[in-house]
């Protein structure tokens, strides 16, 4: 008789044994399907989370960078370039240099061919005067900044219109001056465009005006006494920035000297480095830790349960095969007496195991997929969109499950093969 026919007859004859074996294989396959379906769903969700977080990080980064630039802009420029002939004692005491130099010195920076750490260069003319019986500082500001080649950026300064002034809060309050009033400064009349908010610094007594207006009222046309600038961010913390700035300035303006307002410059660098540290290191670390924690929890759950359950299922299949071998002693003896060899007997037992394994693979895949789709979301905190049928798992189950069943049946099958038919039939 055809071995396949004998296998089918055996399964239908001993239904309970076959069903219990099928149940064991089905449970093993279903558990494996659930594990890998959830694992793949977790990977997809993690990838989606990473994409979303990276997009959010980019948005946060752009927003933070804008805010950082705004904060740094409000802090002002941190470099002051003056003539080398400046009386530095007076400069630091009074806040301005009495030594002027041509305004076109500023244009020398537009001819630079090498990379330099200067940007946002502004021409300034400052001079202390007596205004209505009170000390005041005329602060003439060029309407445009100068940028070295490749360093063009949006301007940091707030330009002052010709014919207008902006007053510090204290000096405006002392003289009861308000916006839109017309005031006289030296030999010129100007409309008050703004009264500035309280700054708590020397800006309280400043009279901001267009550079050309300042030059006119002070009788210093074409002259300035200071260039203010911003040094570019240097990522190398070991770099002596001031020495570098002075080395770069020497060939451009050999008769000038640069000073760096260290506290302001360091605050800028710390702000930038803090932003880079938070977005470049801290946030990816948090994301990685969260994903790793979720993955570890999932793996711990399954690595403890899955091997035990698969082992128990294999043990069940082996035990059922052993019982089947005992129940079929007479049948095996008859087959051997009729001249069927050990290979034929082995094929019957292993063939049954393979057949049940194939059926268990198909049913287990269906059960595992169903449970994953309907309960995976609640059990494993995954979004339902990430859970689905995994056809590749069915393909793997169709060869792994029969192999698993055949291995579990191997020892009972070998015991059946080595049985002596004379001993088997003598007891009957």
Helices and strands as residue ranges (DSSP letters): H 3-13, H 15-75, E 79-83, H 88-94, E 101-102, G 103-111, E 118-131, E 134-141, E 164-167, H 169-174, E 182-185, E 188-195, G 202-205, E 206-210, H 211-218, E 223-224, E 226-231, H 241-250, E 256-260, H 262-277, I 278-282, H 283-327, H 329-337, H 342-380, G 384-386, H 391-417, H 421-426
